[in-house]
Amino acid sequence: MNNKLFQSTFEDIPLSYIECNPYHIRKDIPRMEVIEFSESIKEMGLLHPILVKRGGESYEVIAGERRYKAFLLLSEEYPDQYNKIPCQVVESKIHPTIFSLTENIQRVDLTALEESEAIYSLIEITRKTYKEIGTLIGKSEDFVEKRLRYLRIHENLKSRITAFHPDDIFIANFNRLSLSKVLMIKPLYTHFKPHECYEFLVKIIKEELSTRDIKRALNEYFEGESLKITLREAKPEEEAINYFEELGFDDMSVGKQAVGKSKSKASSIKLSVRKNIKKRLKLKYSDSFWSDLLKLIRDILKVTIYEVSSFQNSFKRLMTRYGESFLTT
């Protein structure tokens, strides 16, 4: 096969010359799955060669990790018959992870976690922008950004529930939660206490809640659409004002309404906020501006911005709040 990106040939390569891909998307392939696949190969043969890339005197698996492990298993029982495996050998300067990621996204039903971790690894290796990564794997910039946002939320939630020593089954089910569900439950680590976070996740997994069920449960926790801040510190009003300032509200009219009169529980207040209407900067941000800014941050500060949309919104709020337009003549 020939194209402008890479060339490839087909060879039968000794298993001892082949190494696993350290960036393979599926890091833990169940042994039973490998055994079943080896039985299929023994009966039907290998229908598709594995994809490998030459690296010095050895080869690295790009796609076909399960097939490779099945052959290794067969070689233990039949060393003379299964000591080599059919391979498609790729010759290219493109990093093996790019091949592995794109091939697996197209052929394998990945979990959101596997997909997100692979995309994160690809960004770390190539140091490319979300848009460039999307182009490499045939996906949109939004697709890439959502997977990285998912990964950050997943890691934050996982760190919060570790103290409760969840068992392997719980962790496996947690890791299989869909992208839409995980993106929806970000409040579990931004607003919930650790034990509330854990209990909510247990409820999601045990009751197999849909995204609609999760949204309803979150609304019930926050008591519908009313924004409430629980008073647990010495200066609750100041904290409340700081909270709204972070959201971009400068001057506020704050009305307090007591909720719950029990002294044994923390009191709460409802805050009604009115934005001060004044002349604001009206700035337009082009795609080239954002790409240049992100490149500058990456090159000068050695920092990679992963949640681009959140960063852009925060940057716009800062410019609106502190910026002053000027004209030159």
Phi, psi and omega in degrees: 000134182230137166204180187288344182272320181199165174238156180212155176228167181246131181215156168264114188247136177303139181301328182292344180269355188251140178238153177290155178276118181294343180256018181300139185297313181268098184285331182236096176270121182305137182299321180299325178295321178293319179298313180298321181291324178295324177296321179295318179296321180296325182275317189251346186085174180272113186283329181229130178293157176277156180261124182229161177231136182287137177221092184072238180264002180236180180232147179245133180290124176264316178212137181111029182302318181294320178296320179296316180292328176294321177294321177300319180294318179293326182293336177291326181268325181231074186298329182280328185274328186239044179269351175230156180226138177297131184227148167257113186266120182267134175245108183195156175274352179293138183298140181305328182297325180297315177298313184299315182295308183296320181295316183287325177298324181282332188249337189244143175279091183276154170282163179299326180293313180299316181295316182292318179296323180293317179295320177299316179298321180296320178294318180297324183282315187269338183058034179265164179284168178302318181296317180293321177296318178301319179296320181298320185258007177073032180232168180279164176297323179295323178300314181295314183298319180295322180294323179286326175294318176303314184297319180295317179296316180301314181294321178295318178294318181299320180292331181284330185264354181302323183296342181268003176051056178296146182282174184297325180295317179298314181298319179298317179292322178297318180291341180266000179301141184290163180302312183297323180291316182293319177298329181285333187262023175306323179303342181297332177252348178267334184234337184271151170288157182307315182291328177291321178300311181297315181297323180293319178295320177301318180296316180300314184285313184294318182267000179051053183294140174278172178298325178293319177297319180295317179299318179296317181295321178294319178298321178295321180296319181270009180055062175072224186265357180285127177277121183235139177241122181283134182270107180236351185248178185289326184237073185297321183295319178297319178296320180298315180297317178300322180300314182287331175297324178295332179277355177103007178272123184270296181253133188229149168253112187253120177251130183259139176221120182293139178229116181085123184250003181288129180286341182281346180244154179294136178284164179226160174229151172259136182247123174257126189243134177240120178292136174287123183273115178211170182293128182245157173293135176248096184251147176247130183246116180276164177300323181292327177299312182295317181295321178293320181294315180296322178294319179298315179297319181292318184283319185273312184269349182060042180233135176255126178271121183262320179265082189296317182299316179297318178298315181297317180296318179295319179297317179297320179296319179296317179296320180293322185280318188250347185280155177224121183285145176219154181238142175250142182244000000 
